[in-house]
Amino acid sequence: MTKKHQKHTALERPKYGEFHQYEWAILGTPCGQIQKLAAQLIGALKDEAQLAYVDADHAAADKAKKIPIVGANQVYTDKINFHRFDFAETQNPFQRRPLFSQSDGVLVNGNHFKAKRQIVVLDPKKEESLSRKLDRLTDVALILTMPATEQPPNLYPFLQKHLGDQQPKMLSIDDIKGISDWLREELNTAKPPLYGLVLAGGKSTRMGEDKGLIDYHGQPQREYLSNLLQQECEQVFYSLHPDQSADDFGNNAEIIRDSFTGLGPFGAILSAFRKNPNAAWLVIACDIPLIDQQVIEELVHARNTSKLATTFYNPITKWPAPLVTIWEPRAYPTLLQFLAQGYSCPRKVLINSSIEMIDPRRPEVLLNANSQQERAEILKRIKKPLN
């Protein structure tokens, strides 16, 4: 049997909707009510989640048919308290998604836009309109009743038929706490899984031997780090360069070979996201020998999934430590954008992004060992003789 030809490389894709991986269209009620509800929910969760909102502005369209600066296809305006970017051309999902990549989720005015999941309001004023939008109801997650309804009403017959056996949760539209609690749980459930990545593909030029094989703790350093990560991560992988032998890693070792070559750790991180763009990656290098379980737990405990990354502040370098860092899925498009601008430094990405940076309890754990002299100093700290 002839194998079917595949024209394009099969890639693991982020689980996007129209705007984001986690999005909810609110529909079934007038736009003013949708805007009010979205504002209440965003306000209720503002201290724990970064939520975005998508709507259409008919009033503005009636007042100005053209972009503010006539002839410009894009206009950026610094509004002091916020920033606005106007586009003359309609943005399709491929263009919109990067704009929302730094949000935890998106609430959408479902009267104007589709979204992957839906919140349906049983508002009699929009019952007929809703009956004409059943094609948008692909995954109804929540149903809201109007405040005057003392008992949950029966669903509209057309809606009951459309939902079939589905039984979405039902709340009153004025129960902002209940709706906020529901949305909070949705966001918590959507928390990306944590994977581990041991950077074991370096050439160790300055050290003169493979840093991943040096024994600081009774076993090769790469195995030591893998064992640490396995206590906190769902899966742990070794990062290797393309022509590196994996024969001595063991049959059960999970390997990710660099598919972004010649970029060092930057390429290793990108290759991990190419493997699974829906996971967060706890990346750790073999040249930081004093890392122990307490350090890993410290980082994981401080993890902020609303940021691009969670990392340590290195008081020695005065910069974040990119190779002891949890990189969230939202980092993937940002890393690619930096690469497209000619930068392949993970630290530069952290410095120029919204991150969670913590002070290590023991700053010395971030010391590097990239040469024989540095290795000797580390071994003195561990109180182990140099072999």
N, C-alpha and C positions, 0 to 999 in steps of 0.2 A: 504494500500500500504506500503510495507516494505521500510524503509528509507535506502538509499545506504550507506554502511559502508565507512567511510573515515579513511584511515590508518594513515595519518599524520595530525598534527594540522594545521588548516588553518591560515596562517600568511599573514599579509599585507606586500607585498614585495616592496623594492625600485624599481623604474622604470629603471632598468639597461639595457644597451645594451651589447656589447662585452667587453667594457672597463669601461664605465661610463654611468651615466644617460643622459648626454648631450655630444654627439659625432657625428662627421661628417667625413665620408670617402670621400677623394678627388680622383677621378678616371677619366679616359678618356684622359690622357696625360702622357708623360714619367715621370719616378720617379724623375728625376732632376728638372722638372718643378713643381712637387708636393712639393718637399722639399723646393724649392725657395718660392713658394706661402705660405706654412705653416710658414716659417721663417718670411716672411713679415707681416703676420697677427698676429703672436705671438708678434713680435716686436712692431706693431702698438698698441696693446692692453695691453702691459706688465704692464702699470701703473694702470690699472683698473681691470684686470682679470688674474687669474693664469691658463694658458693654457698648456696642455701637448701635446706631439707629439709621434706618433707610426709609426715605419718604419721597414724595413728589410735591413740588411747590407750584400749584397752578397760578396762584396770585402773582408770583414773581414772573412767571412766563407771560402773563397778560401785560405786565408793565414793561417788560424788556424782552424783545424777541431775539436780541443779539447778546453775545457775551459782552461784559462791561467795556472792555477796550476793543473797539470795532476793528475787526481784521485779525485779532489774535486768536489762535486756536487753543491757548491755555493761558490762564491768569492766576498767579499766586498772590494772595493778599494776607499780609501779617495784620491780624485784627487785634494785636496786643494780647488779649485774653484768650484768643484762639486763632487758628490759622485756616485759611480757606483756599482751596484749589479748584478753579472753575475750568471745565473742559467744554469745548465747543461741540465735540463729537460724542455721540452716545457711547457709553462704555459697555462692552460685552463682559460676560463672566470671567474670561481669561484676563481682562484688564482690571476688573474690579477686585478680584480676590487678593492680589498683593496689597491693595489699599487697606484691607481689613485684617491683614495678617497679624497685627499686634493687638487685636481684640480677643477677648475670651469667647465672645458670642455676639450675634447680631439679631436685633429685633427689627422686623420689616413690616411696613404698611402693606398688608396683603391685598388691599383694594387696588394697588398699582403694580406690585411685584410678586413673583413667586418665591418660595423658599422651600428648603428640604422638608421641614416640619411645620405644622400649623397649630395655631390657637384660634378656635372658632368661637365667636360670640353669638349667642342666641338673642339677637336684637330684632324685634318685629319690624323695625323700620327698614331693615336690610334683608329680610327673609327672601324676598323675590330675587334680589340681586345675588344672594348667596347661592340660590338654586341654579344660577347660570355660571357658577364658578366651581362646580364640582371637580373639574379637571385639575384644579389647583390643590385639592384635598388629597394629597398622596400619602400623608402620614400625620393624622390628627393626633396631637399629643395632649391637648387640654381643651375642655369646653367650658365657657363662661356664660352664666345666666345673668339677666339684668337684675338690678337691686330690688325692684318691686316684687320679684318672684319669691314667695315665702317657701315653696316647695320646689325642688328641681323639676322642671317641666319635662314632658315627653319631648324627645327630639323631633324636629321637623320630619315628617314621613320620608321626604326625599333624602334627608341626611341619614336617617336610620338605615334606609336601604343602601345608601352608598357605603356606610361604615361596616355593614354586615355584622360579623362577630366581634368587631373591635369595641372596646368599652373604655374610652378615654376617661381620665379623672374629670370630675365636674365641680366647679367652684363658682361663687358669686363674683361678679366683676368688681364689686366694691370690697372684696376680701383681699386687700393688697398684701397683707401679711401672709395669708395662705398661698397666694399666687407667687409671692417672692420666695417663700419656703420651697415651693414646687420647683421654681426656676433654679434656685440654689442647688437643690438636689440633682437636677438635670446637669448642671455645670460640674458638680462634684463627680457624678458618674462618668462624665466625659473626660475626666483627668487622664492625660496620656500615660500609658505604662512607662516604666523606667527600665531601660536597657543599659548594660554596661559595655564599655569599649576600652580594652587595654591596647595602648599604642606600642606595638611590638615590631614595627616595620622600619625603625630608624637604622641608619648605617653605622652609628656609633664610631664615627671617624676620630673624634678627639679622645674617646676612651680607649680605642684600640682593640676592643672586644665587644661582643654583643651585650648591651646593657640589660637586656631581658633575661640573660642567663646568669648574671652575677648573683651570688648567694649572700644576701644580707640577713635573711631571717630563717635559714635552714632549708631553703628551697629556691629555685630560680625566681628572680624577681617578678617575671611575668606571671608565673603560676601563683605566687603570693598575692599579687594584685587581683588576679582573677578570683581567687578564693574570697578575698575581701568583698569584691563586688557582688558575688553570688549571694551574700547575706542580705543585700538590699535590692537587687535587680531581678527582674523576671527572667532575663536571658543575658548571658555575658559572651562577648565575642573578642577575638584577637584581631587587631588590624595589621595586615601584612602588605608589603609592596608587591607588585604583580609577579615578579620572578623569584620571590623568596620561597624557599622550601618550607613545607608544612609537615614534613615527615616526622620531626621530633616533637610535635605538639600533641600527639596522641589522637586516637581514632575518634574520640568524643568531643574534641575541641571544635568550637564554632569559629569559622574564619570569615573575615570580610577583607577581600583584596581591594587595594586602591583602584577605583575606576576613574578617579580624578588624579592623574599621575603628575609627578614632579612638583607637587605643592606641599609636601611634608604633612604635618598634622592637620593643616587646613583641608587638604585633600582627603585625609582619613575621615575627618568629621563629615564632609560632604558625602563620601562613599557610604558611611553608616546611614545617613538620611536617605540616600538612594535605595539602600536595602530596606529600610522601613521609615517612611516619612511621617508616620502617625505615632511614633514613639519618641520619648525624650531619651537623650543619650548622656549617661554619666561617663565622661571621657577622662582617662587618667594615663599619664606617661610613666614609662619605666625608669626615668631618670630622677624621680623624687622618692628616694628610698625610705624616708621616715614616715611616710603615710601609713596609718594603721586603721583599725576598725573604728576607733573613736572619731577619727577625722572624717571617714566616710559617713558615719551616722550624723555627725555635726552638719555636714553639707546637705544630706537628705532631709534632715529635720527642718532646715532653713529653706528648703525648696519653695520657690514662689512660681507657680505655673502661669501667673499673669505677666511674668517678665520673660524676656528673650532667653535669659540664662540665670543660673544661680552659681556664684563663684566666691572664691576667697580673695580678700585684699592681701597682697603680698607686701609687708612693710619693708622688705629688703629692696625690692624693685620699685616700690611705690605705685604699682600697677595691679590690675586684676590678674589672677593666675588662670590662664585659659585652658591649661592641661590638667586641672583638677576642677572640672566644671560640669554642671548639668546643663546641657543645651536642650531647650524645649523645641517642639516641632516648628514653632513660628520662627526659629532661627534659620531654618533651611532656605526659605526665599531670601532672607537677609544676607546670608553667606554668599548665595549666588549673585546677589546684586553687588556686593563688594568685589567679588571675583570679576564681574563684568566691567567694573571700573578700574581693574588692574591691581587689586589688593588681595593678598593671600595670607594675611596675618590675623589669626584668631583674636589676638589681644586688641587689635585695632577695631574689630567688630564689637567687642565688649565695651571698649572705651566710648564708642559712638552709638551705643544702644541703651535702651532702658533695661537695666539688669538689677538683680538682687545681689549685693556684695556684702559679705560678712567678714568680720575679723576672726581669724583662727584663734582658738584658745591658746595654742602653742605655735607661735609664728615659725619656729625652727623646722616644723614639719614640711615646710615648703622649700627647704634647701634642695638645690640641684646637685647631682653628681654626674658631670659630663667628661671628667678627666680622671686620670689615676690619682692625682693629688686630692681632688674633691672626694673621690671614693674613699681614700684613706681617712680624710676628715670625718666622713659620715660613719665609717666603721669605728672610729674612736668614740663617737657619740653613742653608738650601739654597744660599745665595749666588746667588740669582736675583733680578733687579730686578723690582719691582712694575710690571705693565703699566698 
